[in-house]
Amino acid sequence: MRTTGPEREAVTRAGVLAATGGRRLLGIAGPPGAGKSTLAARIAEALGPQRAVVVPMDGFHLAQAVLDRMGRADRKGAPDTFDAAGYVALLRRLRAPRQGHTVYAPAFDRSLEEPIAGSIPVAPGVPLVITEGNYLLHDAGEWASVRPLLDEAWYLDPPEPLRLDRLIARHVRHGKDPDHARSWVARSDEPNARLVALGRPRADLVLGTV
């Protein structure tokens, strides 16, 4: 495992993985605000839609109504606020594409703060699926089944001030006022970030700022 920063290296490494034959799964993990979705999107854009598609873990957020009913709404983003078993089942389907069968994965709409089923088509001929999210390297419960399904797993580890600034700005952009955003980050996101960091040693590659 080594630490590196350049996005170019990430794209090159992903391209090599896509060219190894068959279907490959690349996981990008890291704490909230690390830049996982941004890096995944840039890699997919660089490789093109015939070679790579992004399937985010966030599509398996439990719906807000379910979280309200379970009393977990104020902990949204914690490991037990996702359908981890459903995510694992999807990864297993993606690892074994069937000719002529497109798999439809869920996405997460940040403007609604809700998962949207059947949003991302994954054609059987696409060689690289990039999946990104907080808990790809988490080793508790159903999450422990994720890492063995990934051909490579990367961990994003930008400087803390940058990550926190990005995270607060994201919450504000999606409707929280700045004070609420800072409070949410301290109360919810940062405990999750500390948990996510425990998985860092299980990554094949650690990236800094991209």
N, C-alpha and C positions, 0 to 999 in steps of 0.2 A: 504494500500500500504506500502511496506517495502523495505528497501535496503539490498541487499545481494551480495556476490561475487561468491561463489563456483559454478563451472559448474555442479558438482554432483547434487546439489539441483535443478538446471534447468532441468537436465535430468529426475530426479525423478518426478518433478512436471509435466513435459510433459508426462511422462509415465502414471501417474494417469489420466490425461486428456484423453489420448488415450484409456483408459480402461473404460470410463464412459458409453460407448454404443453409437452406431451410428457414424456419422461423426462429428468431432470437428475441428475447425479452431483456430490455435494459431498464433498470430501476434507478431513479434519482430521488434520494432521500435528503432530509435536512429539516431543521426547525422552521417554524412559521416565519415567513419573510425572507428566507434564504435565497429565493430566486429560482426555485425548482421549476415552476411552470414556465418562466421566461426562458430558461436554458433549454427545457424540453421543446418548446415551440421553435426556438432558433435552430436547434439540431434538425427538427423535422422539416423546417423550411429549407435548410441548406441541402438536405438529402433529397427532398422532393416527395410528393405524395405517393409515388410508385414504390418508394423504398422505406418510408417510415410514417408511422402514425402515433399520435399521443393519446394515451388512455389514462386520465388522472384518477388517482385513488379517491379524490373528493367526490366523485360520482356516487360513492357509497356512504355518504353522509346519511344518517337517518333523517326523515322529514321533520320539519319543525313541529308539526302536530304530534308526532310520535315522541319527540324529545319533551314536549310540554307534558304529555301524558305520563311519561316516565320520571318526570322531575329532574331532567338533565339539561334543560335549555340553557341554564347559566354556565354549563360546562361544555358547550358545543365545541367540538374540535378535540376532545379527549378520546382516548382509544375506544372507550365503550359507547361512543356516540356515532359509531360507524357500523355498517353491516360487514364486518371483517370476513365472515364465512362466505358471503356473497362475492366479495372481492377475490378471495382465493379461488372460488369456483370459476370466476371469469378468467383469471390468469391461467388456470388449467385448460380451459377451452382455447385460449389464445395460443398456448404452447403447442396445441395439436390441431392446426387448421385442417378443415375438410374441403376438398376441392368442390367448388361451386357453392360453398356456404359462407355467406358474410355474417360475421358476428357484430351485433349492435351493442355497444357499451354505453353506460350512462355518463353524463357530464354533470357539472355543478354550476349553476347560474348564480354568480355572486350578487347580481342585482336583485334577485329574488331570495337569495340565501337558501335555495332548495336544489336537490338533485333532480335531474331531468332524464328519465329513462329513454333508452334507445336512440341516443343523440349522436353517437360516434360510430360510423360504419368501419369495420376492419375487414377488408377483403382478404381472402385466403392467400393471395399472391404477394402481399406486402411482407418483406422479410424481417423488418424490425418494428417491434412495438415498444414504444418508450412509455413507461408508466412512472408517475411521480407522486410523491406524497410524504407526509410526516413519518408514517409508521412502517415503511418497507423493511426496516432493519430491527423492528421491535420483536422481542423474543418471548412475549407472553400470550397465552391463549391462542386464538385462531391466527393471530398475526405471525406466530412463529413459523407458519407454513409458507409465508410469502418469500422469504429469502431463498429457500431451495428452488423456487420456481424461476428465479432470475438468473440469466446467463452472466450478467454483470450488474453490480450495484455500486453506485457512486453516492458520495455524501458531500453536500454543499455546506461550507463552513466559512461564511464571510465574516468580517469584523462585526462585533456586537453592535456598536453605534450605528453602523450602516444598516444592519438587519432590522434594528428596532425602528429607525426612521422610516424604512420602507414599509414596515408592518403597520405603523400608526397611520402613515399616508394612505395605505390601502383601505384601512377601516374608514377613514374620513371620506375617501373617494366613493365608498359604497354606502354612505349615508349616516355614519356616526359623527357626532360633533367631536372636536378634538379632545375635550376632557373625558368624554365617554370612551373614546378610542384608547387613550392612555390608560384609563382604568381597566378596560377589558384586556389590554395587553398584559398588564401587571397581574391581574387576577386569574386570567384563563390561559392566554398564549404562552406566558413564560413558564408556568409549571409544565405545560406540554413540551416546551422547548428543552427543558432539563431532562425529561424522560426520553425524548428523541435522541439527545446527545449520547445516551448510553449505548446506542447502536452504532456509533461511529467506527469502532474497531472492526465491525463486521463488513465494512465497505471494501471494495477492491481498489477504489480510487477516491481521494479526498481533494476537492476543488475549493479554492478560495473565491474571491470575488470574480464574477463573470458578468 
